[in-house]
Amino acid sequence: MTVRQIATEVLKQAGIDKPDSATLQKTQNAIDSTLRHNRGRAVEASDTYPAQWRSKGKPGIAFDL
C-alpha cells in the first residue's frame, strides 16, 4: 500500500470518510515518517514511486507493481 492508501484507510477507520486536504496531508506525513523510521526492521518498501509498503512479517504479500 502507498502512504496515501494507508492514510486514507486510517482516517476511514477513525470515522473520517472525506478528510480535508490538510488533515490528509498531516496524516500522510506522520505515517511516512513512521514507515521510514521502521524501514528494514518492521516494514519494507518497493523501489518504485510512489513507494509501496508492507510488513516484513508478511513477505508473501506482493507489491502492486
PDBQT receptor file of N, H, CA, C and O in Angstrom, charges set to zero:
ATOM      1  N   MET A   1       0.839  -1.171   0.000  1.00  0.00    +0.000 N 
ATOM      2  CA  MET A   1       0.000   0.000   0.000  1.00  0.00    +0.000 C 
ATOM      3  C   MET A   1       0.892   1.245   0.000  1.00  0.00    +0.000 C 
ATOM      4  O   MET A   1       1.974   1.248   0.587  1.00  0.00    +0.000 OA
ATOM      5  N   THR A   2       0.430   2.275  -0.651  1.00  0.00    +0.000 N 
ATOM      6  H   THR A   2      -0.449   2.273  -1.128  1.00  0.00    +0.000 HD
ATOM      7  CA  THR A   2       1.157   3.535  -0.618  1.00  0.00    +0.000 C 
ATOM      8  C   THR A   2       0.812   4.281   0.661  1.00  0.00    +0.000 C 
ATOM      9  O   THR A   2      -0.148   3.934   1.349  1.00  0.00    +0.000 OA
ATOM     10  N   VAL A   3       1.592   5.302   0.975  1.00  0.00    +0.000 N 
ATOM     11  H   VAL A   3       2.372   5.584   0.416  1.00  0.00    +0.000 HD
ATOM     12  CA  VAL A   3       1.325   6.103   2.168  1.00  0.00    +0.000 C 
ATOM     13  C   VAL A   3      -0.072   6.715   2.091  1.00  0.00    +0.000 C 
ATOM     14  O   VAL A   3      -0.782   6.759   3.096  1.00  0.00    +0.000 OA
ATOM     15  N   ARG A   4      -0.475   7.187   0.912  1.00  0.00    +0.000 N 
ATOM     16  H   ARG A   4       0.101   7.151   0.096  1.00  0.00    +0.000 HD
ATOM     17  CA  ARG A   4      -1.806   7.781   0.752  1.00  0.00    +0.000 C 
ATOM     18  C   ARG A   4      -2.893   6.744   1.024  1.00  0.00    +0.000 C 
ATOM     19  O   ARG A   4      -3.879   7.046   1.696  1.00  0.00    +0.000 OA
ATOM     20  N   GLN A   5      -2.725   5.540   0.515  1.00  0.00    +0.000 N 
ATOM     21  H   GLN A   5      -1.924   5.294  -0.031  1.00  0.00    +0.000 HD
ATOM     22  CA  GLN A   5      -3.711   4.487   0.756  1.00  0.00    +0.000 C 
ATOM     23  C   GLN A   5      -3.799   4.149   2.245  1.00  0.00    +0.000 C 
ATOM     24  O   GLN A   5      -4.892   3.961   2.780  1.00  0.00    +0.000 OA
ATOM     25  N   ILE A   6      -2.659   4.074   2.902  1.00  0.00    +0.000 N 
ATOM     26  H   ILE A   6      -1.771   4.227   2.467  1.00  0.00    +0.000 HD
ATOM     27  CA  ILE A   6      -2.649   3.777   4.330  1.00  0.00    +0.000 C 
ATOM     28  C   ILE A   6      -3.326   4.909   5.095  1.00  0.00    +0.000 C 
ATOM     29  O   ILE A   6      -4.153   4.653   5.970  1.00  0.00    +0.000 OA
ATOM     30  N   ALA A   7      -2.987   6.155   4.777  1.00  0.00    +0.000 N 
ATOM     31  H   ALA A   7      -2.315   6.363   4.066  1.00  0.00    +0.000 HD
ATOM     32  CA  ALA A   7      -3.574   7.309   5.460  1.00  0.00    +0.000 C 
ATOM     33  C   ALA A   7      -5.083   7.354   5.270  1.00  0.00    +0.000 C 
ATOM     34  O   ALA A   7      -5.820   7.613   6.221  1.00  0.00    +0.000 OA
ATOM     35  N   THR A   8      -5.542   7.108   4.066  1.00  0.00    +0.000 N 
ATOM     36  H   THR A   8      -4.943   6.898   3.293  1.00  0.00    +0.000 HD
ATOM     37  CA  THR A   8      -6.980   7.118   3.790  1.00  0.00    +0.000 C 
ATOM     38  C   THR A   8      -7.685   6.056   4.611  1.00  0.00    +0.000 C 
ATOM     39  O   THR A   8      -8.760   6.308   5.155  1.00  0.00    +0.000 OA
ATOM     40  N   GLU A   9      -7.098   4.876   4.709  1.00  0.00    +0.000 N 
ATOM     41  H   GLU A   9      -6.225   4.672   4.267  1.00  0.00    +0.000 HD
ATOM     42  CA  GLU A   9      -7.702   3.784   5.482  1.00  0.00    +0.000 C 
ATOM     43  C   GLU A   9      -7.695   4.094   6.980  1.00  0.00    +0.000 C 
ATOM     44  O   GLU A   9      -8.678   3.828   7.671  1.00  0.00    +0.000 OA
ATOM     45  N   VAL A  10      -6.605   4.646   7.478  1.00  0.00    +0.000 N 
ATOM     46  H   VAL A  10      -5.806   4.862   6.916  1.00  0.00    +0.000 HD
ATOM     47  CA  VAL A  10      -6.520   5.008   8.898  1.00  0.00    +0.000 C 
ATOM     48  C   VAL A  10      -7.597   6.036   9.236  1.00  0.00    +0.000 C 
ATOM     49  O   VAL A  10      -8.291   5.904  10.244  1.00  0.00    +0.000 OA
ATOM     50  N   LEU A  11      -7.735   7.043   8.406  1.00  0.00    +0.000 N 
ATOM     51  H   LEU A  11      -7.171   7.150   7.586  1.00  0.00    +0.000 HD
ATOM     52  CA  LEU A  11      -8.751   8.073   8.648  1.00  0.00    +0.000 C 
ATOM     53  C   LEU A  11     -10.160   7.492   8.554  1.00  0.00    +0.000 C 
ATOM     54  O   LEU A  11     -11.039   7.854   9.335  1.00  0.00    +0.000 OA
ATOM     55  N   LYS A  12     -10.369   6.597   7.603  1.00  0.00    +0.000 N 
ATOM     56  H   LYS A  12      -9.654   6.302   6.968  1.00  0.00    +0.000 HD
ATOM     57  CA  LYS A  12     -11.677   5.960   7.466  1.00  0.00    +0.000 C 
ATOM     58  C   LYS A  12     -12.025   5.181   8.731  1.00  0.00    +0.000 C 
ATOM     59  O   LYS A  12     -13.156   5.241   9.213  1.00  0.00    +0.000 OA
ATOM     60  N   GLN A  13     -11.048   4.450   9.266  1.00  0.00    +0.000 N 
ATOM     61  H   GLN A  13     -10.129   4.401   8.875  1.00  0.00    +0.000 HD
ATOM     62  CA  GLN A  13     -11.286   3.680  10.490  1.00  0.00    +0.000 C 
ATOM     63  C   GLN A  13     -11.502   4.594  11.698  1.00  0.00    +0.000 C 
ATOM     64  O   GLN A  13     -12.086   4.181  12.701  1.00  0.00    +0.000 OA
ATOM     65  N   ALA A  14     -11.025   5.841  11.593  1.00  0.00    +0.000 N 
ATOM     66  H   ALA A  14     -10.551   6.176  10.778  1.00  0.00    +0.000 HD
ATOM     67  CA  ALA A  14     -11.238   6.817  12.665  1.00  0.00    +0.000 C 
ATOM     68  C   ALA A  14     -12.559   7.565  12.475  1.00  0.00    +0.000 C 
ATOM     69  O   ALA A  14     -12.889   8.465  13.247  1.00  0.00    +0.000 OA
ATOM     70  N   GLY A  15     -13.313   7.183  11.435  1.00  0.00    +0.000 N 
ATOM     71  H   GLY A  15     -13.045   6.452  10.807  1.00  0.00    +0.000 HD
ATOM     72  CA  GLY A  15     -14.614   7.796  11.196  1.00  0.00    +0.000 C 
ATOM     73  C   GLY A  15     -14.578   9.027  10.301  1.00  0.00    +0.000 C 
ATOM     74  O   GLY A  15     -15.561   9.762  10.215  1.00  0.00    +0.000 OA
ATOM     75  N   ILE A  16     -13.456   9.254   9.638  1.00  0.00    +0.000 N 
ATOM     76  H   ILE A  16     -12.657   8.657   9.708  1.00  0.00    +0.000 HD
ATOM     77  CA  ILE A  16     -13.323  10.406   8.739  1.00  0.00    +0.000 C 
ATOM     78  C   ILE A  16     -13.273   9.877   7.309  1.00  0.00    +0.000 C 
ATOM     79  O   ILE A  16     -12.208   9.512   6.811  1.00  0.00    +0.000 OA
ATOM     80  N   ASP A  17     -14.440   9.839   6.651  1.00  0.00    +0.000 N 
ATOM     81  H   ASP A  17     -15.305  10.135   7.056  1.00  0.00    +0.000 HD
ATOM     82  CA  ASP A  17     -14.514   9.281   5.301  1.00  0.00    +0.000 C 
ATOM     83  C   ASP A  17     -14.025  10.244   4.219  1.00  0.00    +0.000 C 
ATOM     84  O   ASP A  17     -13.477   9.807   3.207  1.00  0.00    +0.000 OA
ATOM     85  N   LYS A  18     -14.214  11.530   4.420  1.00  0.00    +0.000 N 
ATOM     86  H   LYS A  18     -14.660  11.884   5.242  1.00  0.00    +0.000 HD
ATOM     87  CA  LYS A  18     -13.802  12.523   3.430  1.00  0.00    +0.000 C 
ATOM     88  C   LYS A  18     -12.979  13.611   4.118  1.00  0.00    +0.000 C 
ATOM     89  O   LYS A  18     -13.494  14.691   4.408  1.00  0.00    +0.000 OA
ATOM     90  N   PRO A  19     -11.702  13.329   4.380  1.00  0.00    +0.000 N 
ATOM     91  CA  PRO A  19     -10.861  14.302   5.083  1.00  0.00    +0.000 C 
ATOM     92  C   PRO A  19     -10.537  15.507   4.197  1.00  0.00    +0.000 C 
ATOM     93  O   PRO A  19     -10.445  15.386   2.976  1.00  0.00    +0.000 OA
ATOM     94  N   ASP A  20     -10.366  16.662   4.829  1.00  0.00    +0.000 N 
ATOM     95  H   ASP A  20     -10.441  16.760   5.822  1.00  0.00    +0.000 HD
ATOM     96  CA  ASP A  20      -9.914  17.830   4.070  1.00  0.00    +0.000 C 
ATOM     97  C   ASP A  20      -8.444  17.622   3.727  1.00  0.00    +0.000 C 
ATOM     98  O   ASP A  20      -7.788  16.753   4.300  1.00  0.00    +0.000 OA
ATOM     99  N   SER A  21      -7.931  18.405   2.807  1.00  0.00    +0.000 N 
ATOM    100  H   SER A  21      -8.464  19.112   2.341  1.00  0.00    +0.000 HD
ATOM    101  CA  SER A  21      -6.572  18.177   2.310  1.00  0.00    +0.000 C 
ATOM    102  C   SER A  21      -5.514  18.348   3.411  1.00  0.00    +0.000 C 
ATOM    103  O   SER A  21      -4.507  17.640   3.406  1.00  0.00    +0.000 OA
ATOM    104  N   ALA A  22      -5.728  19.270   4.345  1.00  0.00    +0.000 N 
ATOM    105  H   ALA A  22      -6.546  19.846   4.349  1.00  0.00    +0.000 HD
ATOM    106  CA  ALA A  22      -4.751  19.473   5.417  1.00  0.00    +0.000 C 
ATOM    107  C   ALA A  22      -4.685  18.257   6.337  1.00  0.00    +0.000 C 
ATOM    108  O   ALA A  22      -3.598  17.832   6.730  1.00  0.00    +0.000 OA
ATOM    109  N   THR A  23      -5.837  17.701   6.678  1.00  0.00    +0.000 N 
ATOM    110  H   THR A  23      -6.720  18.046   6.359  1.00  0.00    +0.000 HD
ATOM    111  CA  THR A  23      -5.878  16.513   7.538  1.00  0.00    +0.000 C 
ATOM    112  C   THR A  23      -5.222  15.328   6.845  1.00  0.00    +0.000 C 
ATOM    113  O   THR A  23      -4.447  14.597   7.462  1.00  0.00    +0.000 OA
ATOM    114  N   LEU A  24      -5.526  15.137   5.575  1.00  0.00    +0.000 N 
ATOM    115  H   LEU A  24      -6.156  15.731   5.074  1.00  0.00    +0.000 HD
ATOM    116  CA  LEU A  24      -4.923  14.038   4.823  1.00  0.00    +0.000 C 
ATOM    117  C   LEU A  24      -3.413  14.216   4.742  1.00  0.00    +0.000 C 
ATOM    118  O   LEU A  24      -2.672  13.249   4.918  1.00  0.00    +0.000 OA
ATOM    119  N   GLN A  25      -2.946  15.425   4.481  1.00  0.00    +0.000 N 
ATOM    120  H   GLN A  25      -3.548  16.210   4.339  1.00  0.00    +0.000 HD
ATOM    121  CA  GLN A  25      -1.506  15.673   4.366  1.00  0.00    +0.000 C 
ATOM    122  C   GLN A  25      -0.792  15.440   5.688  1.00  0.00    +0.000 C 
ATOM    123  O   GLN A  25       0.274  14.825   5.704  1.00  0.00    +0.000 OA
ATOM    124  N   LYS A  26      -1.347  15.911   6.791  1.00  0.00    +0.000 N 
ATOM    125  H   LYS A  26      -2.213  16.411   6.778  1.00  0.00    +0.000 HD
ATOM    126  CA  LYS A  26      -0.732  15.700   8.107  1.00  0.00    +0.000 C 
ATOM    127  C   LYS A  26      -0.669  14.213   8.453  1.00  0.00    +0.000 C 
ATOM    128  O   LYS A  26       0.318  13.737   9.013  1.00  0.00    +0.000 OA
ATOM    129  N   THR A  27      -1.735  13.490   8.112  1.00  0.00    +0.000 N 
ATOM    130  H   THR A  27      -2.537  13.877   7.657  1.00  0.00    +0.000 HD
ATOM    131  CA  THR A  27      -1.770  12.052   8.382  1.00  0.00    +0.000 C 
ATOM    132  C   THR A  27      -0.734  11.334   7.530  1.00  0.00    +0.000 C 
ATOM    133  O   THR A  27      -0.028  10.455   8.023  1.00  0.00    +0.000 OA
ATOM    134  N   GLN A  28      -0.639  11.697   6.264  1.00  0.00    +0.000 N 
ATOM    135  H   GLN A  28      -1.213  12.411   5.864  1.00  0.00    +0.000 HD
ATOM    136  CA  GLN A  28       0.348  11.091   5.375  1.00  0.00    +0.000 C 
ATOM    137  C   GLN A  28       1.762  11.360   5.883  1.00  0.00    +0.000 C 
ATOM    138  O   GLN A  28       2.603  10.460   5.880  1.00  0.00    +0.000 OA
ATOM    139  N   ASN A  29       2.029  12.584   6.317  1.00  0.00    +0.000 N 
ATOM    140  H   ASN A  29       1.346  13.314   6.319  1.00  0.00    +0.000 HD
ATOM    141  CA  ASN A  29       3.368  12.924   6.813  1.00  0.00    +0.000 C 
ATOM    142  C   ASN A  29       3.733  12.091   8.029  1.00  0.00    +0.000 C 
ATOM    143  O   ASN A  29       4.858  11.601   8.134  1.00  0.00    +0.000 OA
ATOM    144  N   ALA A  30       2.795  11.929   8.945  1.00  0.00    +0.000 N 
ATOM    145  H   ALA A  30       1.881  12.328   8.860  1.00  0.00    +0.000 HD
ATOM    146  CA  ALA A  30       3.052  11.143  10.157  1.00  0.00    +0.000 C 
ATOM    147  C   ALA A  30       3.304   9.679   9.816  1.00  0.00    +0.000 C 
ATOM    148  O   ALA A  30       4.216   9.057  10.361  1.00  0.00    +0.000 OA
ATOM    149  N   ILE A  31       2.501   9.136   8.921  1.00  0.00    +0.000 N 
ATOM    150  H   ILE A  31       1.760   9.641   8.479  1.00  0.00    +0.000 HD
ATOM    151  CA  ILE A  31       2.653   7.732   8.537  1.00  0.00    +0.000 C 
ATOM    152  C   ILE A  31       3.950   7.525   7.769  1.00  0.00    +0.000 C 
ATOM    153  O   ILE A  31       4.660   6.549   8.012  1.00  0.00    +0.000 OA
ATOM    154  N   ASP A  32       4.272   8.430   6.846  1.00  0.00    +0.000 N 
ATOM    155  H   ASP A  32       3.695   9.223   6.649  1.00  0.00    +0.000 HD
ATOM    156  CA  ASP A  32       5.501   8.321   6.071  1.00  0.00    +0.000 C 
ATOM    157  C   ASP A  32       6.721   8.354   6.990  1.00  0.00    +0.000 C 
ATOM    158  O   ASP A  32       7.652   7.566   6.821  1.00  0.00    +0.000 OA
ATOM    159  N   SER A  33       6.712   9.253   7.947  1.00  0.00    +0.000 N 
ATOM    160  H   SER A  33       5.956   9.893   8.085  1.00  0.00    +0.000 HD
ATOM    161  CA  SER A  33       7.821   9.351   8.899  1.00  0.00    +0.000 C 
ATOM    162  C   SER A  33       7.989   8.061   9.692  1.00  0.00    +0.000 C 
ATOM    163  O   SER A  33       9.107   7.580   9.876  1.00  0.00    +0.000 OA
ATOM    164  N   THR A  34       6.884   7.507  10.154  1.00  0.00    +0.000 N 
ATOM    165  H   THR A  34       5.976   7.898  10.004  1.00  0.00    +0.000 HD
ATOM    166  CA  THR A  34       6.926   6.270  10.933  1.00  0.00    +0.000 C 
ATOM    167  C   THR A  34       7.424   5.098  10.095  1.00  0.00    +0.000 C 
ATOM    168  O   THR A  34       8.236   4.298  10.558  1.00  0.00    +0.000 OA
ATOM    169  N   LEU A  35       6.934   4.999   8.860  1.00  0.00    +0.000 N 
ATOM    170  H   LEU A  35       6.274   5.649   8.484  1.00  0.00    +0.000 HD
ATOM    171  CA  LEU A  35       7.368   3.906   7.983  1.00  0.00    +0.000 C 
ATOM    172  C   LEU A  35       8.861   4.005   7.686  1.00  0.00    +0.000 C 
ATOM    173  O   LEU A  35       9.576   3.004   7.742  1.00  0.00    +0.000 OA
ATOM    174  N   ARG A  36       9.328   5.206   7.370  1.00  0.00    +0.000 N 
ATOM    175  H   ARG A  36       8.748   6.019   7.324  1.00  0.00    +0.000 HD
ATOM    176  CA  ARG A  36      10.757   5.382   7.064  1.00  0.00    +0.000 C 
ATOM    177  C   ARG A  36      11.628   5.068   8.290  1.00  0.00    +0.000 C 
ATOM    178  O   ARG A  36      12.711   4.498   8.160  1.00  0.00    +0.000 OA
ATOM    179  N   HIS A  37      11.150   5.441   9.462  1.00  0.00    +0.000 N 
ATOM    180  H   HIS A  37      10.270   5.904   9.568  1.00  0.00    +0.000 HD
ATOM    181  CA  HIS A  37      11.893   5.160  10.695  1.00  0.00    +0.000 C 
ATOM    182  C   HIS A  37      12.017   3.655  10.937  1.00  0.00    +0.000 C 
ATOM    183  O   HIS A  37      13.030   3.186  11.455  1.00  0.00    +0.000 OA
ATOM    184  N   ASN A  38      10.986   2.906  10.560  1.00  0.00    +0.000 N 
ATOM    185  H   ASN A  38      10.162   3.287  10.140  1.00  0.00    +0.000 HD
ATOM    186  CA  ASN A  38      10.963   1.457  10.804  1.00  0.00    +0.000 C 
ATOM    187  C   ASN A  38      11.365   0.631   9.586  1.00  0.00    +0.000 C 
ATOM    188  O   ASN A  38      11.290  -0.598   9.620  1.00  0.00    +0.000 OA
ATOM    189  N   ARG A  39      11.789   1.288   8.517  1.00  0.00    +0.000 N 
ATOM    190  H   ARG A  39      11.851   2.286   8.490  1.00  0.00    +0.000 HD
ATOM    191  CA  ARG A  39      12.187   0.581   7.299  1.00  0.00    +0.000 C 
ATOM    192  C   ARG A  39      13.341  -0.369   7.607  1.00  0.00    +0.000 C 
ATOM    193  O   ARG A  39      14.337   0.011   8.223  1.00  0.00    +0.000 OA
ATOM    194  N   GLY A  40      13.182  -1.603   7.168  1.00  0.00    +0.000 N 
ATOM    195  H   GLY A  40      12.373  -1.912   6.668  1.00  0.00    +0.000 HD
ATOM    196  CA  GLY A  40      14.209  -2.610   7.380  1.00  0.00    +0.000 C 
ATOM    197  C   GLY A  40      14.031  -3.392   8.670  1.00  0.00    +0.000 C 
ATOM    198  O   GLY A  40      14.530  -4.510   8.790  1.00  0.00    +0.000 OA
ATOM    199  N   ARG A  41      13.332  -2.824   9.627  1.00  0.00    +0.000 N 
ATOM    200  H   ARG A  41      12.926  -1.915   9.530  1.00  0.00    +0.000 HD
ATOM    201  CA  ARG A  41      13.087  -3.523  10.890  1.00  0.00    +0.000 C 
ATOM    202  C   ARG A  41      11.728  -4.198  10.851  1.00  0.00    +0.000 C 
ATOM    203  O   ARG A  41      11.633  -5.417  10.993  1.00  0.00    +0.000 OA
ATOM    204  N   ALA A  42      10.684  -3.417  10.660  1.00  0.00    +0.000 N 
ATOM    205  H   ALA A  42      10.761  -2.427  10.545  1.00  0.00    +0.000 HD
ATOM    206  CA  ALA A  42       9.325  -3.965  10.704  1.00  0.00    +0.000 C 
ATOM    207  C   ALA A  42       8.626  -3.894   9.355  1.00  0.00    +0.000 C 
ATOM    208  O   ALA A  42       7.679  -4.641   9.104  1.00  0.00    +0.000 OA
ATOM    209  N   VAL A  43       9.086  -3.003   8.489  1.00  0.00    +0.000 N 
ATOM    210  H   VAL A  43       9.854  -2.397   8.693  1.00  0.00    +0.000 HD
ATOM    211  CA  VAL A  43       8.450  -2.830   7.186  1.00  0.00    +0.000 C 
ATOM    212  C   VAL A  43       9.504  -2.767   6.097  1.00  0.00    +0.000 C 
ATOM    213  O   VAL A  43      10.682  -2.516   6.351  1.00  0.00    +0.000 OA
ATOM    214  N   GLU A  44       9.048  -3.002   4.883  1.00  0.00    +0.000 N 
ATOM    215  H   GLU A  44       8.091  -3.207   4.676  1.00  0.00    +0.000 HD
ATOM    216  CA  GLU A  44       9.921  -2.865   3.724  1.00  0.00    +0.000 C 
ATOM    217  C   GLU A  44       9.146  -2.157   2.626  1.00  0.00    +0.000 C 
ATOM    218  O   GLU A  44       7.917  -2.201   2.584  1.00  0.00    +0.000 OA
ATOM    219  N   ALA A  45       9.890  -1.501   1.735  1.00  0.00    +0.000 N 
ATOM    220  H   ALA A  45      10.889  -1.465   1.770  1.00  0.00    +0.000 HD
ATOM    221  CA  ALA A  45       9.270  -0.712   0.677  1.00  0.00    +0.000 C 
ATOM    222  C   ALA A  45       9.731  -1.197  -0.682  1.00  0.00    +0.000 C 
ATOM    223  O   ALA A  45      10.817  -1.756  -0.832  1.00  0.00    +0.000 OA
ATOM    224  N   SER A  46       8.871  -0.968  -1.672  1.00  0.00    +0.000 N 
ATOM    225  H   SER A  46       7.988  -0.514  -1.550  1.00  0.00    +0.000 HD
ATOM    226  CA  SER A  46       9.245  -1.284  -3.050  1.00  0.00    +0.000 C 
ATOM    227  C   SER A  46      10.223  -0.215  -3.535  1.00  0.00    +0.000 C 
ATOM    228  O   SER A  46      10.371   0.828  -2.899  1.00  0.00    +0.000 OA
ATOM    229  N   ASP A  47      10.871  -0.466  -4.630  1.00  0.00    +0.000 N 
ATOM    230  H   ASP A  47      10.751  -1.314  -5.147  1.00  0.00    +0.000 HD
ATOM    231  CA  ASP A  47      11.807   0.503  -5.204  1.00  0.00    +0.000 C 
ATOM    232  C   ASP A  47      11.136   1.315  -6.302  1.00  0.00    +0.000 C 
ATOM    233  O   ASP A  47      11.793   1.742  -7.251  1.00  0.00    +0.000 OA
ATOM    234  N   THR A  48       9.838   1.527  -6.177  1.00  0.00    +0.000 N 
ATOM    235  H   THR A  48       9.304   1.180  -5.406  1.00  0.00    +0.000 HD
ATOM    236  CA  THR A  48       9.088   2.285  -7.176  1.00  0.00    +0.000 C 
ATOM    237  C   THR A  48       8.612   3.598  -6.571  1.00  0.00    +0.000 C 
ATOM    238  O   THR A  48       8.709   3.807  -5.362  1.00  0.00    +0.000 OA
ATOM    239  N   TYR A  49       8.097   4.480  -7.421  1.00  0.00    +0.000 N 
ATOM    240  H   TYR A  49       8.018   4.311  -8.403  1.00  0.00    +0.000 HD
ATOM    241  CA  TYR A  49       7.491   5.722  -6.938  1.00  0.00    +0.000 C 
ATOM    242  C   TYR A  49       6.037   5.723  -7.359  1.00  0.00    +0.000 C 
ATOM    243  O   TYR A  49       5.749   5.482  -8.531  1.00  0.00    +0.000 OA
ATOM    244  N   PRO A  50       5.118   5.982  -6.461  1.00  0.00    +0.000 N 
ATOM    245  CA  PRO A  50       5.330   6.115  -5.032  1.00  0.00    +0.000 C 
ATOM    246  C   PRO A  50       5.640   4.757  -4.405  1.00  0.00    +0.000 C 
ATOM    247  O   PRO A  50       5.185   3.717  -4.880  1.00  0.00    +0.000 OA
ATOM    248  N   ALA A  51       6.407   4.791  -3.350  1.00  0.00    +0.000 N 
ATOM    249  H   ALA A  51       6.776   5.636  -2.964  1.00  0.00    +0.000 HD
ATOM    250  CA  ALA A  51       6.796   3.549  -2.678  1.00  0.00    +0.000 C 
ATOM    251  C   ALA A  51       5.567   2.830  -2.131  1.00  0.00    +0.000 C 
ATOM    252  O   ALA A  51       4.620   3.456  -1.654  1.00  0.00    +0.000 OA
ATOM    253  N   GLN A  52       5.605   1.530  -2.210  1.00  0.00    +0.000 N 
ATOM    254  H   GLN A  52       6.375   1.022  -2.597  1.00  0.00    +0.000 HD
ATOM    255  CA  GLN A  52       4.566   0.703  -1.603  1.00  0.00    +0.000 C 
ATOM    256  C   GLN A  52       5.202   0.009  -0.407  1.00  0.00    +0.000 C 
ATOM    257  O   GLN A  52       6.351  -0.429  -0.461  1.00  0.00    +0.000 OA
ATOM    258  N   TRP A  53       4.442  -0.081   0.660  1.00  0.00    +0.000 N 
ATOM    259  H   TRP A  53       3.508   0.275   0.704  1.00  0.00    +0.000 HD
ATOM    260  CA  TRP A  53       4.958  -0.614   1.912  1.00  0.00    +0.000 C 
ATOM    261  C   TRP A  53       4.248  -1.898   2.294  1.00  0.00    +0.000 C 
ATOM    262  O   TRP A  53       3.075  -2.095   1.978  1.00  0.00    +0.000 OA
ATOM    263  N   ARG A  54       4.977  -2.771   2.982  1.00  0.00    +0.000 N 
ATOM    264  H   ARG A  54       5.930  -2.611   3.239  1.00  0.00    +0.000 HD
ATOM    265  CA  ARG A  54       4.378  -3.987   3.530  1.00  0.00    +0.000 C 
ATOM    266  C   ARG A  54       5.145  -4.394   4.782  1.00  0.00    +0.000 C 
ATOM    267  O   ARG A  54       6.286  -3.986   4.995  1.00  0.00    +0.000 OA
ATOM    268  N   SER A  55       4.507  -5.189   5.582  1.00  0.00    +0.000 N 
ATOM    269  H   SER A  55       3.579  -5.521   5.409  1.00  0.00    +0.000 HD
ATOM    270  CA  SER A  55       5.114  -5.707   6.799  1.00  0.00    +0.000 C 
ATOM    271  C   SER A  55       6.174  -6.742   6.434  1.00  0.00    +0.000 C 
ATOM    272  O   SER A  55       5.974  -7.547   5.525  1.00  0.00    +0.000 OA
ATOM    273  N   LYS A  56       7.280  -6.719   7.131  1.00  0.00    +0.000 N 
ATOM    274  H   LYS A  56       7.442  -6.065   7.870  1.00  0.00    +0.000 HD
ATOM    275  CA  LYS A  56       8.301  -7.740   6.894  1.00  0.00    +0.000 C 
ATOM    276  C   LYS A  56       7.805  -9.106   7.336  1.00  0.00    +0.000 C 
ATOM    277  O   LYS A  56       8.323 -10.132   6.896  1.00  0.00    +0.000 OA
ATOM    278  N   GLY A  57       6.804  -9.121   8.204  1.00  0.00    +0.000 N 
ATOM    279  H   GLY A  57       6.383  -8.288   8.562  1.00  0.00    +0.000 HD
ATOM    280  CA  GLY A  57       6.226 -10.381   8.662  1.00  0.00    +0.000 C 
ATOM    281  C   GLY A  57       5.295 -11.011   7.643  1.00  0.00    +0.000 C 
ATOM    282  O   GLY A  57       4.848 -12.143   7.828  1.00  0.00    +0.000 OA
ATOM    283  N   LYS A  58       4.995 -10.288   6.565  1.00  0.00    +0.000 N 
ATOM    284  H   LYS A  58       5.357  -9.369   6.414  1.00  0.00    +0.000 HD
ATOM    285  CA  LYS A  58       4.097 -10.784   5.516  1.00  0.00    +0.000 C 
ATOM    286  C   LYS A  58       4.771 -10.681   4.146  1.00  0.00    +0.000 C 
ATOM    287  O   LYS A  58       4.243 -10.003   3.265  1.00  0.00    +0.000 OA
ATOM    288  N   PRO A  59       5.918 -11.330   3.939  1.00  0.00    +0.000 N 
ATOM    289  CA  PRO A  59       6.612 -11.207   2.666  1.00  0.00    +0.000 C 
ATOM    290  C   PRO A  59       5.853 -11.817   1.490  1.00  0.00    +0.000 C 
ATOM    291  O   PRO A  59       6.179 -11.550   0.333  1.00  0.00    +0.000 OA
ATOM    292  N   GLY A  60       4.850 -12.630   1.782  1.00  0.00    +0.000 N 
ATOM    293  H   GLY A  60       4.585 -12.847   2.722  1.00  0.00    +0.000 HD
ATOM    294  CA  GLY A  60       4.052 -13.239   0.711  1.00  0.00    +0.000 C 
ATOM    295  C   GLY A  60       3.110 -12.254   0.047  1.00  0.00    +0.000 C 
ATOM    296  O   GLY A  60       2.577 -12.534  -1.027  1.00  0.00    +0.000 OA
ATOM    297  N   ILE A  61       2.896 -11.101   0.674  1.00  0.00    +0.000 N 
ATOM    298  H   ILE A  61       3.328 -10.874   1.547  1.00  0.00    +0.000 HD
ATOM    299  CA  ILE A  61       2.033 -10.077   0.080  1.00  0.00    +0.000 C 
ATOM    300  C   ILE A  61       2.858  -9.356  -0.980  1.00  0.00    +0.000 C 
ATOM    301  O   ILE A  61       3.879  -8.742  -0.670  1.00  0.00    +0.000 OA
ATOM    302  N   ALA A  62       2.418  -9.433  -2.213  1.00  0.00    +0.000 N 
ATOM    303  H   ALA A  62       1.588  -9.932  -2.465  1.00  0.00    +0.000 HD
ATOM    304  CA  ALA A  62       3.162  -8.827  -3.319  1.00  0.00    +0.000 C 
ATOM    305  C   ALA A  62       2.896  -7.336  -3.419  1.00  0.00    +0.000 C 
ATOM    306  O   ALA A  62       1.810  -6.862  -3.082  1.00  0.00    +0.000 OA
ATOM    307  N   PHE A  63       3.904  -6.596  -3.888  1.00  0.00    +0.000 N 
ATOM    308  H   PHE A  63       4.786  -6.981  -4.161  1.00  0.00    +0.000 HD
ATOM    309  CA  PHE A  63       3.710  -5.200  -4.185  1.00  0.00    +0.000 C 
ATOM    310  C   PHE A  63       2.902  -5.106  -5.486  1.00  0.00    +0.000 C 
ATOM    311  O   PHE A  63       3.048  -5.951  -6.370  1.00  0.00    +0.000 OA
ATOM    312  N   ASP A  64       2.061  -4.089  -5.600  1.00  0.00    +0.000 N 
ATOM    313  H   ASP A  64       1.943  -3.403  -4.882  1.00  0.00    +0.000 HD
ATOM    314  CA  ASP A  64       1.303  -3.865  -6.832  1.00  0.00    +0.000 C 
ATOM    315  C   ASP A  64       2.156  -3.073  -7.800  1.00  0.00    +0.000 C 
ATOM    316  O   ASP A  64       2.000  -1.858  -7.917  1.00  0.00    +0.000 OA
ATOM    317  N   LEU A  65       3.043  -3.738  -8.483  1.00  0.00    +0.000 N 
ATOM    318  H   LEU A  65       3.170  -4.725  -8.388  1.00  0.00    +0.000 HD
ATOM    319  CA  LEU A  65       3.968  -3.041  -9.378  1.00  0.00    +0.000 C 
ATOM    320  C   LEU A  65       3.383  -2.900 -10.696  1.00  0.00    +0.000 C 
ATOM    321  O   LEU A  65       4.011  -2.338 -11.593  1.00  0.00    +0.000 OA
TER     322      LEU A  65
